[in-house]
C-alpha cells in the first residue's frame, strides 16, 4: 500500500489548485469551512504534489536564497566593565 505522500503526489493539477484555494480562503468551493485537520491534509498533499511536479521556487513557503543579515552588517566589538556584569 502507498503512503500518503506517494498518493498525494499523484493528484491532478486541478485538485492541487482546488486545495490551494481552499487553504488560502479557508473554505471549500461550495462554501463549507475547512476544519484544521482538512487544512493540514490539504497542505501536506500540496507539498507532496509540489515536490514532484513544480520547480523549487514555486513550492509553498519558498523564500529564495537568503543570506544571514549578520553577515551584511559588521557588529561592533563592545566591552563591558566588571560592574556591568552584576545585577543589583
ZATI-678526 format. One record per atom (N, C-alpha, C, O): x, z, y; residue in one letter. Coordinates in steps of 0.1 Angstrom, whole numbers, padded with zeros to 4 digits, always signed. Each point is the difference from the previous one (the first is absolute). Example, Ala and Ser with C-alpha at 12.3 -4.5 7.8 and 13.67 -1.06 7.14 Angstrom:
BEGIN
+0132+0078-0057A
-0009+0000+0012A
+0009+0000+0012A
+0010+0007+0000A
-0014-0014+0011S
+0009+0000+0011S
-0008+0008+0011S
+0005+0001+0011S
***
This chain:
BEGIN
+0008+0000-0012X
-0008+0000+0012X
+0009+0000+0013X
+0010+0007+0000X
-0014-0014+0010X
+0007-0002+0012X
-0001+0013+0009X
-0011+0007-0001X
+0021-0004+0009X
-0002+0011+0009X
-0006-0005+0013X
-0002-0012+0002X
-0002+0021+0006X
-0007-0003+0012X
+0007-0010+0009X
-0006-0010+0005X
+0019+0012-0003X
+0007-0009+0009X
+0001-0014-0005X
-0001-0010+0008X
+0002+0008-0021X
+0000-0013-0006X
-0014-0007+0002X
+0000-0012+0004X
-0010+0019-0006X
-0014-0005+0001X
-0002-0003+0015X
-0006-0011+0004X
+0009+0020+0005X
-0002-0001+0014X
+0007-0012+0006X
-0004-0007+0009X
+0016+0004-0014X
+0008-0011+0005X
-0006-0013-0003X
+0004-0011+0005X
-0014+0010-0014X
-0007-0012-0004X
-0013-0003+0007X
-0006-0010-0003X
+0003+0019+0013X
-0013-0003+0007X
+0002-0013+0008X
+0011-0004+0003X
-0022-0002+0001X
+0001-0012+0008X
+0003+0003+0015X
-0002+0012+0004X
+0006-0022+0003X
+0002+0002+0014X
-0012+0004+0008X
+0000+0008+0009X
-0012-0013-0014X
-0013+0004+0007X
-0003+0015-0003X
-0004+0007+0010X
+0007-0002-0022X
-0002+0014-0002X
+0009+0008+0008X
-0003+0011+0005X
+0016-0015-0005X
+0010+0007+0008X
-0005+0001+0015X
+0001+0011+0006X
-0005-0022+0000X
-0005+0000+0014X
-0012+0009+0001X
-0001+0007+0010X
-0008-0006-0020X
-0011+0008+0001X
+0004+0015-0001X
-0006+0008+0008X
+0015-0005-0016X
+0005+0014-0001X
+0007+0004+0013X
-0002+0011+0006X
+0010-0020+0000X
+0007+0002+0012X
-0010+0003+0012X
+0002+0010+0007X
-0012-0018-0006X
-0010+0002+0010X
-0008+0013-0002X
-0002+0008+0009X
-0001-0005-0021X
-0007+0012-0004X
+0008+0013+0004X
-0006+0009+0006X
+0019-0010-0009X
+0008+0012+0004X
+0002+0001+0015X
-0001+0011+0006X
+0002-0022+0001X
+0001+0000+0015X
-0012+0005+0007X
+0002+0008+0009X
-0014-0011-0014X
-0012+0004+0007X
-0007+0012-0007X
-0009+0006+0006X
+0014-0003-0018X
-0006+0012-0007X
-0013-0003-0007X
-0007+0009-0004X
+0003-0022+0003X
-0013-0003-0006X
+0002-0013-0009X
+0009-0008+0002X
-0018+0007-0012X
-0001-0012-0008X
-0008-0010+0008X
-0006+0003+0010X
+0007-0016-0014X
-0007-0010+0008X
-0015+0002+0001X
-0006-0004+0010X
+0000+0012-0019X
-0015+0003+0001X
-0003+0012+0009X
-0011+0004+0001X
+0022+0002+0005X
-0002+0011+0009X
+0002+0014-0006X
+0000+0010+0008X
+0001-0009-0021X
+0002+0013-0006X
+0014+0005+0003X
+0009-0008+0000X
-0008+0021+0003X
+0012+0006+0003X
+0009+0002-0012X
-0005+0003-0011X
+0018-0006+0012X
+0010+0002-0010X
+0002+0015-0002X
+0002+0007+0010X
-0001-0002-0022X
+0004+0014-0003X
+0015+0000+0001X
+0007-0010+0000X
-0001+0022+0001X
+0014+0002+0001X
+0007-0006-0013X
+0010-0007+0001X
-0016+0009-0012X
+0005-0006-0013X
+0000-0015+0000X
+0009-0007-0004X
-0020+0001+0010X
-0001-0015+0001X
+0011-0005+0009X
+0006-0010-0003X
-0004+0017+0014X
+0011-0004+0010X
+0013+0000-0007X
+0008-0010+0001X
-0005+0021-0008X
+0013+0001-0007X
+0002-0011-0011X
+0011-0006-0001X
-0022+0003-0006X
+0001-0010-0011X
+0002-0014+0007X
+0007-0008-0005X
-0015+0005+0015X
+0002-0012+0007X
+0014-0002+0006X
+0006-0011-0002X
-0001+0021+0008X
+0014-0001+0005X
+0010-0002-0011X
+0009-0008+0001X
-0011+0015-0012X
+0009-0002-0012X
-0001-0015-0005X
+0011-0006-0003X
-0023+0001+0002X
-0002-0014-0004X
+0006-0010+0010X
+0007-0009-0004X
-0008+0012+0017X
+0006-0008+0010X
+0015-0001-0001X
+0006-0011+0001X
+0000+0023-0003X
+0014+0001-0001X
+0006-0008-0012X
+0010-0007+0001X
-0017+0009-0012X
+0004-0007-0013X
-0002-0015+0002X
+0009-0008-0004X
-0019+0003+0011X
-0002-0014+0003X
+0011-0005+0009X
+0006-0011-0003X
-0003+0018+0013X
+0010-0004+0010X
+0014-0001-0006X
+0007-0009+0003X
-0004+0018-0012X
+0013+0000-0007X
+0002-0013-0008X
+0011-0005-0001X
-0022+0000-0005X
+0001-0012-0008X
-0002-0013+0008X
+0006-0010-0004X
-0014+0010+0014X
-0004-0012+0007X
+0004-0003+0014X
+0000-0011+0005X
+0005+0022+0002X
+0003-0002+0014X
+0015+0003+0003X
+0006+0009-0007X
+0000-0015+0017X
+0013+0003+0004X
+0001+0015+0006X
-0010+0005+0005X
+0021+0001-0006X
+0002+0014+0004X
-0005+0003+0014X
-0007+0010+0002X
+0009-0019+0007X
-0004+0002+0014X
-0015+0000+0002X
-0005+0002+0011X
-0003-0006-0021X
-0014+0000+0000X
-0007+0012-0008X
-0012+0001-0001X
+0021+0008-0004X
-0005+0011-0008X
-0006+0011+0010X
+0004+0002+0011X
-0014+0005-0016X
-0006+0011+0007X
+0011+0010+0003X
+0007+0005-0008X
-0007-0001+0021X
+0010+0010+0004X
+0013-0005+0004X
+0009+0008+0003X
-0006-0021-0005X
+0013-0006+0003X
+0004+0002+0015X
-0008-0003+0009X
+0020+0009-0007X
+0004+0002+0014X
+0012-0008+0004X
+0005+0002+0011X
+0000-0010-0020X
+0012-0008+0003X
+0013+0008+0000X
-0001+0012-0002X
+0012-0019+0003X
+0012+0007+0000X
+0001+0010+0012X
-0003-0004+0011X
+0007+0016-0014X
+0001+0010+0010X
+0014+0006+0001X
+0007+0001-0010X
-0003+0002+0022X
+0013+0007+0002X
-0003+0013+0005X
-0009+0002+0009X
+0015+0008-0014X
-0002+0014+0004X
+0003+0001+0015X
+0010-0005+0005X
-0019+0011+0002X
+0001+0002+0014X
+0013+0008+0004X
+0005-0002+0011X
-0001+0011-0020X
+0012+0008+0004X
+0013-0009+0001X
+0009+0003+0006X
-0009-0015-0013X
+0011-0009+0001X
+0000-0007+0013X
+0010-0005+0004X
-0022+0003+0002X
-0001-0007+0012X
+0005+0008+0013X
+0003-0006+0010X
-0003+0019-0011X
+0004+0008+0011X
+0011+0010-0004X
+0000+0005-0011X
+0010-0004+0020X
+0010+0010-0003X
-0005+0013+0003X
-0005+0003+0011X
+0007+0007-0020X
-0004+0014+0002X
+0011+0007+0006X
+0011+0001-0006X
-0013+0006+0017X
+0011+0008+0006X
+0004+0012-0008X
-0009+0006-0007X
+0021-0003+0007X
+0005+0012-0008X
-0002+0012+0009X
+0006+0001+0011X
-0015+0008-0015X
-0003+0012+0008X
+0005+0012-0007X
-0002+0002-0012X
+0010+0006+0019X
+0006+0012-0005X
-0008+0012+0005X
-0004+0000+0011X
+0001+0010-0020X
-0007+0011+0004X
+0009+0012+0000X
+0009+0001-0008X
-0011+0008+0017X
+0008+0013+0001X
-0005+0009-0011X
-0011-0002-0006X
+0019+0012+0003X
-0004+0009-0011X
-0012+0008+0004X
-0008+0005-0009X
+0006-0003+0022X
-0012+0008+0005X
-0013-0008-0003X
-0010+0006-0002X
+0010-0019+0003X
-0011-0008-0003X
-0005+0000-0014X
-0011-0004-0004X
+0020+0008-0005X
-0003+0000-0014X
-0008+0012-0005X
-0005+0000-0011X
+0003+0010+0020X
-0007+0012-0004X
-0014+0000+0007X
-0001-0005+0011X
-0009+0010-0017X
-0013+0002+0005X
-0002+0014+0004X
+0004+0009-0007X
-0011-0007+0018X
-0002+0014+0005X
-0015+0004-0002X
-0004+0011+0003X
***
